[in-house]
Amino acid sequence: MADRLTHLDDTGHVHMVDVSGKDVTQRLATVRGEIRMAAQTVRLIVDNQVAKGNVLETARIAGIQAAKRTAELIPLCHQLNLTAVDIDFTVHTDHIEVQTQARVADRTGVEMEAFTAATVALLTIYDMCKAVDRGMIIGQVRLAEKSGGRSGHYLRAE
């Protein structure tokens, strides 16, 4: 773990980290999260019976779009030229899991892009289903894996 917060300079002022001295490497980040809901809501999604349309495909597109705009949303995040964003869903009887993976060849990591993709995908599911289930709960959004750069490989034990 780092011994200091990198977005603070020596005087405590916020700044964007200078990554110009870092090597360009292949970087990957995987994030997982979930949305809990009534079993009836899951069935509506699976059967494509939600009035607003195909929930999971819309959430996939929203997550990809969000990943590409992360630097506009997170003030100190670097603009990255993403090489890939993948979003997968696993459907259970009372919840849906999302897994996002962002990849780039750059000087800084893609964790924020993967987090943004996962969160916006989950928010899109909520938005599309809120008319039938206002009790949905978004949670457990976490970094599952990270690779590339000086910090090496991180794999969360689940």
N, C-alpha and C positions, 0 to 999 in steps of 0.2 A: 504494500500500500504506500502511496506517496506520503511524504512527510509534511507537505503543505498544499494549500489549495492553489491550483495553477492559474486561476482566473483573477488572482489578487497579486498586485505588484508588491515591492518591498515596503511601500508606505501604506498598504491596505486598500489602494484604489483598484477598482475593477478595470480589467483590460482584456483584450482579445489576445490569446496566446500566439506568439510568433512561432510558426511551424516551419519556417523557411530552412532551418538547419537540419530538419529531419529528412531521412531517406524516404523515397517513394517505395512503398511495399504494398503487396496485396493484403487487404484488410477485409474482415468479415465480422458481422455481429448478428446474433440470433436472439430474439426476444420472444417470450411467451406470455400469454395472458388469457383471461377467460371472462365470460359473461354468464352469470347464473340466471335462470329464468324458469317459468312454469313449464312443465312437460308439454302442455298443450301448445305453448308458444314454439317450442322446438319442433313439434310436429307440423305446425303451420309453415315454418321456415323450410323444413325438409320437403314438404309437399308443395312448395312454391305457392302457398295460398295467402301470403301477406299482400294486402292491397297495394302497397307501394312498389311491389315487384320482387325480383330475385334478390333476396337479402344478402346472401354470401358473395355473390358475384359483384354486387354493388359495393359491399364492404371491401372486397379485394381491390377494386379500382380506387376507392377512396383512400385506402392505405397506401397504395403505390403513389398516388398524387401527393399525399401528405409527406411521404418520405422525400420526394423531390423538392418540397418547399420548406424543409426543416429549418434552414438558415434564416428564413423569413419569420419564423415563429420563436426560435430560441435565440435571444439577443447576442450571445457570444459564440455561437456555433459557426464554424467555417462552412462556406459554400462548397459542396462537393459535387463532382461529376460522377454520379453513381453509375456503376456498370451493370448492376442487377438489383432488383427487389422482388423477392418471392414471398407470397402470403398463402398459408395453408390453414384450413379449418378442420378440426376434429369435432364431430357432433356426438354428444352424449344425451342421455334421457333428460337431464335437467340443466345442462349447460353446454356451451360451445367454447372450445379452446381455439386460440389463434396462435400461430407461430409465424413470425416474420424473419426474413433474413435479408440483410443489405450487404452489398459487396462494392468495393472500390479499390482502385490502385491510386493511392494518394499518401500524403504526409500525416494524416490524422485519421482517427477511427470513425466508424460509422454507427456507433451505439445509439446516438440520438436519432438518427434516421430510422433505425429498426424500432426504437421505442415509439417514435411518432407514428410510424406505419401501424404498429399494433394497437396503439391507443385510438387512433382515428378509425381503424377498422371496427374496433369494439363500439365506439361511439356511434358509428353508422348503423350497426346492428340495433343498438338501443333506439336510435332515431326512427328506424323503419318499423320497429315493433312496439313502440311505446303506446300506441292506440289500443293494443290488446293486453299489454303487460307492463304496468308502471313500476312493478316491484323488482325489475331486473337489477342485478348487482354486477358491476364491473370490478374486477380485482385480480390479484396475483400477477400483476404485470412485472416481469423481472428479466434481467439479462441472463440468458442461458449459456451463451458462448461468445467469445471474442477471440480473434486471432489477428496477428500482424502487428508490426511496430515493435518498439523497444520493450513494452510490457509483456510481450510474448503471448502465450495461449492461456485463456481462462475458460474453464468448463465448470458450470455450476453443478454441484452434486444435488440431485433431486430425489 
